[in-house]
Amino acid sequence: MELLSATLQSIGLPDEKAAEAAQLRLDSLTKPLGALGIIEHIVVRLAAIQGQAIPDLGDKVVLVMAGDHGVVAEGVSAYPQEVTPQMVMNFLNDGAAINVLANYTGAKVVVTDVGVLGPAIQHPNLNVRKIREGTRNMVREAAMTEAEAVAAIEAGIEIVQAEIDAGATLIATGEMGIGNTTPSSAILAAYSGVDLDIITGRGTGLDDSGRKKKIEVIKQALDLHQPDPNRPLEVLAKVGGLEIAALTGVIIGASARRVPVLVDGFISTAAALLACKMNERCRDFLFASHLSQEPGHRIMLEYLGLRPVLHLDLRVGEGTGAVLTFPIFEAAVKLTKEMATFGEAGVSNKE
């Protein structure tokens, strides 16, 4: 708990003077005011995060956290639980969507087992930080103890800060865990109060009866535990997931080091919600990479006040949407650095 508390306390404020200077720079470039749209929003927020008018980007890393969920026993997933370790191996063998996209964008993929069911996978490129073999079934008991949730959060903090120490300047969140849209929906319900039928989607492909069952399961878990939204650690422990906890730590850890985080889909945004509830300043370091197919994702982003960069109808997870936005962030920085001003180009500005 000491690491978590200290890291939360060390999260600072964005640099508003750097943001203003970045906007002045953008306004001087050879284009109509505001013509670069969300690109300008990205540049200004990066400047505020980094504390410099012209941001700079180096290494890009996607952190994929993997964990299983006891609630899968209730029939909330279209896929069996053994897919989680199988997909972890697929990541390690460079065969998944996230690997293809990371290779394309020049990003590093870091895979961590924080709670996959079964013995630890033996692979030189796998981080093994297993807190326990999957969460407990949240319909019967709390998914985790608060101590387990803290351990997973602190694992995320340590992993992201090690990558930042090694040169990472842009972090993407990714996850793998069969059944993890169920705890994500439960987390959103605990905070938003929106009807479960509105915020609960089909996950990996449930039919109508499967989605109805999923809604019933989430309701049972919330009725049993009555998680207190004023205590985010309690919400996480009672109805969350180990990979969600680790991603919460990633966001907290990166925020404390003033490194921007590109949040992926529904599950990653559940982690972002919890991180912001633990310290609202985390929001200043977050970018919503895309809007997914999950109906609760839009509600969650609106709740956080985050505007998605992409609208691609994705529901892959793994960090795919976040990694797809890496080139957009790099393009934003290049435009700021390399585009001529009206004065430099000898172009008449708006009167």
C-alpha positions, 0 to 999 in steps of 0.5 A, spaced: 500 500 500 505 504 501 507 504 493 500 506 491 499 511 496 506 515 495 505 514 487 498 517 488 500 523 492 506 524 487 501 526 481 502 533 479 498 538 475 498 539 467 503 545 465 498 550 463 503 555 460 506 550 456 499 548 453 498 556 452 505 556 448 503 550 444 496 553 442 500 560 440 505 555 436 499 552 432 495 558 431 501 561 427 502 555 423 500 556 415 493 553 416 486 556 418 485 557 426 483 550 429 484 547 422 487 541 424 482 539 429 483 533 434 490 534 432 491 540 435 487 538 442 493 532 442 498 537 441 496 542 447 495 536 452 501 533 450 505 540 451 501 540 458 503 533 460 511 534 458 511 542 460 514 544 453 511 548 448 513 543 442 512 536 445 517 530 443 516 523 443 520 517 443 519 510 445 512 507 444 510 501 449 503 497 449 502 494 456 498 488 456 495 485 462 492 478 463 488 475 468 482 470 468 475 471 472 471 466 476 465 469 474 466 465 467 463 459 471 456 463 470 456 463 463 458 470 461 462 469 455 462 466 449 469 463 449 472 458 454 477 460 459 483 456 457 483 461 451 486 466 456 493 463 457 492 460 449 492 468 447 498 470 452 502 465 448 499 468 441 502 474 444 509 471 446 509 468 439 508 475 435 501 472 432 496 476 435 493 483 432 496 487 437 503 484 435 501 486 428 499 493 429 505 494 434 510 491 429 507 496 424 507 502 428 514 501 431 512 499 438 514 494 444 509 489 446 510 487 454 505 482 456 504 480 464 501 475 467 497 478 473 492 473 474 491 467 469 488 461 471 493 455 471 501 455 473 505 460 470 507 460 463 514 459 462 517 464 456 523 469 457 519 474 454 513 474 459 513 478 466 510 473 471 507 477 476 501 473 478 497 475 484 493 469 484 490 464 479 484 468 477 479 472 481 474 469 485 466 468 482 464 475 484 456 472 484 458 468 490 464 472 494 468 478 492 473 477 486 479 479 490 481 481 497 483 489 497 490 486 499 490 482 492 487 488 488 493 493 491 498 488 489 496 488 482 495 495 482 502 496 485 505 491 479 502 495 474 506 501 477 512 498 477 512 495 470 510 502 467 515 506 471 520 501 469 518 502 462 519 509 462 526 509 466 528 505 459 525 510 455 518 510 454 514 516 452 508 514 450 504 508 453 498 504 451 494 500 455 492 493 453 489 487 456 487 479 455 482 476 460 476 471 458 469 474 461 472 481 463 467 485 460 463 483 465 467 486 471 468 492 467 460 493 466 459 492 473 464 497 475 461 502 470 454 500 473 457 502 480 459 509 478 454 511 473 447 508 475 445 507 468 441 501 467 445 494 466 441 493 459 444 499 456 451 498 459 452 491 458 454 488 451 455 482 448 463 481 449 466 476 445 459 475 441 454 473 446 447 471 443 441 475 446 440 469 451 447 470 453 447 477 454 441 477 458 444 472 463 450 476 463 446 482 465 443 478 471 449 475 473 452 483 474 446 485 478 446 479 482 454 481 484 452 488 485 446 486 489 450 482 493 456 486 494 453 493 494 460 496 492 461 503 495 463 508 489 466 513 494 471 507 495 474 505 488 479 500 491 473 497 494 469 497 488 475 494 484 476 488 489 469 486 490 467 486 482 473 488 478 479 484 475 486 483 476 488 485 469 483 491 470 487 492 477 494 492 474 492 497 468 489 502 474 496 501 476 499 503 469 495 509 469 497 511 476 504 510 475 505 513 468 501 519 471 506 520 476 511 520 471 508 525 467 507 520 461 501 520 457 497 514 456 493 512 450 487 508 453 484 502 449 477 500 449 472 498 455 476 494 459 482 499 459 477 505 460 474 501 466 481 501 469 482 509 467 475 510 471 478 507 477 484 511 477 481 517 476 477 516 482 483 514 486 486 521 484 482 525 479 489 528 476 490 522 472 485 524 467 490 530 465 494 524 463 489 520 459 487 520 452 481 516 449 484 512 443 478 510 440 470 508 441 469 501 441 463 496 440 461 495 447 455 500 449 458 502 455 464 504 453 461 511 450 458 512 457 464 511 460 468 516 456 463 521 457 463 520 464 470 521 464 470 527 459 474 523 454 474 524 447 475 518 442 480 519 437 478 514 432 471 510 431 473 504 428 467 499 431 473 495 434 472 490 440 478 486 439 482 489 446 489 487 447 491 495 446 489 494 438 485 501 438 490 504 442 496 502 438 493 504 432 493 511 434 500 512 435 502 514 428 497 520 429 500 522 435 507 522 432 504 526 426 501 531 431 508 532 434 511 532 427 506 537 424 508 542 430 515 541 429 516 542 422 510 546 419 512 553 417 509 559 420 506 564 416 512 569 417 517 563 415 513 562 409 511 569 407 504 567 407 499 572 409 495 571 415 488 572 417 487 580 418 
